[in-house]
Amino acid sequence: MIERTLILAKPDAVQRGLIGELIQRFERMGFWVCGAKMLTPDEKLLSLHYADDPAWKKSVGAKTRASMKAKGIEMSETDEEIGARIRKWNMECLKGPVMAIVFQGPHVVEAGRKIVGNTEPRQAAMGTIRGDFSIDSYALADKEKRVIRNLVHASGSVDEAEREIALWFKKDETHQYTKQDYKVIYGVTN
């Protein structure tokens, strides 16, 4: 079962020179690059990547409200307003040079999420990209009124990956092939 996933080295990873490290970690797991490009996303691409979805905004807003309430902080905004603010911060976080990479391989979406680690770098396990290269936290981000800086975006599901790949890449910018080591590792004969 070969899948594809979108991995974005965010501007903080690009500026720190971590693109090669990111690619190396995926390749060491047996995944292969089938598309890559560096770009500075425009407002249109960012607004499509972080779609203006009322259900998403309400969900993210509700999670944020619950998290803040657990810290003893009451929020006066509606869940949708909180979600809209987070969407805006997410879009701002990608304003800058981004390396967009499509990886391919078996279970690459699930494994990709494990390779990058927990969304909050402070909680990410050592050995993950976020756990090894960042210590940012929700507390710092909340204090500075910004999105968490966590170096990388990884698609959350196969459907999300295909939707995102179609946004970031034209059809002729990705390539379908099977690496020879895949054949060796998994005993594939064709």
C-alpha positions in Angstrom: 0.0 0.0 0.0 2.0 3.0 -1.3 0.8 6.4 -0.1 2.0 10.0 -0.6 2.3 12.7 2.0 3.1 16.4 2.0 5.8 17.6 4.2 6.5 21.3 4.5 9.8 22.6 6.0 8.4 25.8 7.4 10.4 29.1 7.3 11.9 28.4 10.8 13.3 25.1 9.5 14.5 26.6 6.2 16.3 29.5 8.1 18.0 27.0 10.4 19.2 24.8 7.6 17.2 21.7 8.5 15.9 20.7 5.1 18.6 18.1 4.5 18.0 16.6 8.0 14.3 16.4 7.3 14.7 14.6 4.0 17.4 12.3 5.5 15.0 11.2 8.3 12.3 10.2 5.8 14.8 8.5 3.4 16.3 6.5 6.3 12.8 5.1 7.0 12.6 3.9 3.4 10.5 6.6 2.0 11.4 8.4 -1.3 11.0 11.9 -2.6 8.6 12.1 -5.6 8.4 15.9 -5.7 10.2 18.9 -4.1 10.3 22.6 -4.6 11.1 25.8 -2.6 8.7 28.7 -2.8 7.3 31.6 -0.9 3.6 30.8 -0.7 1.2 33.6 -1.7 -2.0 34.6 0.2 -4.2 32.5 -2.1 -2.2 29.3 -1.5 -2.1 29.8 2.2 -5.9 30.5 2.3 -6.5 27.2 0.4 -4.1 25.2 2.6 -5.7 26.6 5.8 -9.2 26.6 4.4 -11.7 29.0 5.9 -13.9 26.2 7.3 -16.4 27.2 10.0 -16.4 23.6 11.4 -12.6 23.6 11.7 -12.5 27.0 13.3 -15.2 26.0 15.9 -13.3 22.7 16.7 -9.9 24.4 17.1 -11.5 27.2 19.1 -13.2 24.8 21.4 -10.0 22.8 22.0 -8.1 26.1 22.6 -10.8 27.3 25.0 -10.7 24.0 27.0 -6.9 24.2 27.1 -6.9 27.8 28.4 -9.7 27.0 30.9 -7.5 24.2 32.3 -4.8 26.9 32.9 -7.4 29.1 34.7 -7.8 31.5 31.8 -11.3 32.4 30.5 -11.6 33.5 26.9 -14.3 36.0 25.9 -14.2 35.2 22.1 -16.5 32.7 20.5 -14.9 29.4 19.4 -15.2 30.5 15.8 -13.3 33.7 16.5 -10.6 31.9 18.3 -10.3 29.4 15.4 -10.2 32.3 12.9 -7.3 33.9 14.9 -5.4 30.6 14.9 -6.0 30.2 11.2 -4.6 33.6 10.6 -1.5 32.8 12.7 -1.0 29.5 10.9 -1.0 31.4 7.6 1.4 34.0 8.8 3.7 31.3 10.0 4.2 30.1 6.4 4.9 33.5 5.0 8.5 33.1 4.0 10.6 30.5 2.1 9.1 27.0 2.5 10.4 23.7 1.1 7.5 21.6 0.0 8.3 17.9 -0.3 6.1 14.9 -1.4 7.3 11.7 0.1 6.0 8.3 -1.0 6.0 4.9 0.5 4.0 2.4 2.6 2.1 4.0 5.5 4.0 7.3 4.9 1.3 9.5 6.3 1.2 7.7 9.6 4.9 7.3 9.8 5.5 10.9 8.7 3.5 12.1 11.7 5.7 10.0 14.0 8.9 11.2 12.3 8.0 14.9 12.9 6.7 14.4 16.4 4.1 16.0 18.6 2.7 19.4 17.4 4.1 21.0 20.5 7.9 20.6 20.3 8.2 20.7 24.1 6.1 17.5 24.2 7.7 15.9 21.2 9.8 12.8 21.9 13.6 12.9 21.4 14.4 11.3 18.1 11.6 13.2 16.3 12.3 16.3 14.2 10.4 18.6 16.6 11.8 16.9 19.7 15.4 17.2 18.5 15.4 20.7 17.0 12.8 22.8 18.9 11.6 23.6 22.4 8.8 25.9 21.6 5.6 25.5 23.6 2.0 26.6 23.7 2.8 28.7 26.8 5.4 30.7 24.9 3.2 31.0 21.8 0.2 32.1 23.9 2.4 34.7 25.8 3.7 36.1 22.5 0.2 35.8 20.8 1.5 33.7 17.9 1.2 30.2 16.5 3.6 27.6 17.8 6.9 27.4 15.8 7.3 23.7 15.1 9.5 23.6 12.0 7.4 21.3 9.9 3.9 20.5 8.6 2.9 16.9 8.0 -0.4 15.8 6.4 -2.7 14.2 8.9 -4.5 11.7 6.7 -4.2 10.2 3.2 -7.1 12.3 2.0 -5.6 15.4 3.5 -2.3 14.6 1.9 -3.8 14.2 -1.6 -5.7 17.5 -1.2 -2.6 19.4 0.0 -0.3 17.9 -2.7 -2.8 19.1 -5.3 -2.6 22.6 -3.8 1.2 22.8 -3.6 2.2 20.8 -6.8 1.0 20.6 -10.4 0.6 17.1 -11.7 3.8 17.2 -13.7 5.8 18.3 -10.7 5.6 14.9 -8.9 6.9 11.6 -10.2 5.7 8.1 -9.6 8.4 5.5 -9.3 9.5 2.7 -7.0 12.9 2.8 -5.4 15.1 -0.3 -5.8 15.6 -0.6 -2.0 11.9 -0.8 -1.6 12.0 -3.9 -3.7 14.8 -5.3 -1.5 13.2 -4.4 1.8 9.7 -5.7 1.1 10.5 -8.5 -1.4 8.6 -6.9 -4.2 9.4 -8.6 -7.5 8.0 -6.1 -10.0 
